[in-house]
Amino acid sequence: MRNSVRRLGVGLLLLAALCAHAQQTVNLWPGVAPGSENATYNQTSENVPGTGLILHNVTVPTLTVYLPEKSKATGTAVIIAPGGAFIALAMDVEGKQVAEWLNQRGVAAFVLKYRLMEYHGGGIPQGLNWDEAAKQGIADGIQAIKLVRERAKQWGVEPDRVVFVGFSAGAMVTSGVLLQEDAALRPNYAAPIYGAPFGVMPKIPKTLPPVFMAWAQDDPLVLPFVQKFYAALMEAGHKPEAHIYMAGGHGFGMRTPGATSDHWIDEFYWWLGALGLTKPAASN
């Protein structure tokens, strides 16, 4: 009997540990997301070899929460915005896999499923107005920052250690939350990865949080936009950390094609370390 009770106790402890670090998904807004009250299309998904889960037609934005083991937790929060040209979201290679990598190093991660345009196939629409396409995604990004800060205690993170990283279109969302007028709602750190504002270049504020950028010189899709954004930041007096890879193309994410871009996430983590974000605040 005593052994049975002991085994039951151990089992409950293991279950509690698993539950404590299990992912959870929460709605981003308390009700219908503003601007989506009349949306008539429904979310769809597909699995693409080498890419994983792809979502389309998102109208209900969410955050999926990935918390590290408490013994490893640094108190740093990274919000992750996958890319997909505002017609899709690459939820694995630019979302879940990034979150899990960060979790292993004690960083809490929050994968943002932001709203997309209605899509019925055929690729990126001709003559797409990027600023209009990004509007709801940027609003969702700002709301994600608010939500993480509001629930910082619950999720074991520091409200002044919120990092926002995004890929391709997700990097346009990142730049949108970074450059918004209300400085109090900006992230504390930002990392647009192979992406930038794809429409009209926004005004660059005089004061901005630290910025990390990474892109490949052989990117066939967005290279001019990224270079223009980097130049605009420099002209405004900022000094973004920039990693420019010889090869890697577009959308390398957590893939490992054998290019130097494979190591972007290591360099991102070292950047976080240089800013004191890879250790608990009390130990810095």
Secondary structure as GFF3:
##gff-version 3
##sequence-region A 1 284
A	DSSP	alpha_helix	2	21	.	.	.	ID=ss1
A	DSSP	beta_strand	24	27	.	.	.	ID=ss2
A	DSSP	beta_strand	44	48	.	.	.	ID=ss3
A	DSSP	beta_strand	52	56	.	.	.	ID=ss4
A	DSSP	beta_strand	62	66	.	.	.	ID=ss5
A	DSSP	beta_strand	77	81	.	.	.	ID=ss6
A	DSSP	beta_strand	89	90	.	.	.	ID=ss7
A	DSSP	pi_helix	92	96	.	.	.	ID=ss8
A	DSSP	alpha_helix	97	103	.	.	.	ID=ss9
A	DSSP	beta_strand	108	113	.	.	.	ID=ss10
A	DSSP	alpha_helix	130	150	.	.	.	ID=ss11
A	DSSP	alpha_helix	152	155	.	.	.	ID=ss12
A	DSSP	beta_strand	162	167	.	.	.	ID=ss13
A	DSSP	alpha_helix	169	179	.	.	.	ID=ss14
A	DSSP	three_ten_helix	183	185	.	.	.	ID=ss15
A	DSSP	beta_strand	189	193	.	.	.	ID=ss16
A	DSSP	beta_strand	212	216	.	.	.	ID=ss17
A	DSSP	alpha_helix	223	235	.	.	.	ID=ss18
A	DSSP	beta_strand	241	245	.	.	.	ID=ss19
A	DSSP	three_ten_helix	260	263	.	.	.	ID=ss20
A	DSSP	alpha_helix	264	274	.	.	.	ID=ss21
A	DSSP	three_ten_helix	281	283	.	.	.	ID=ss22
###
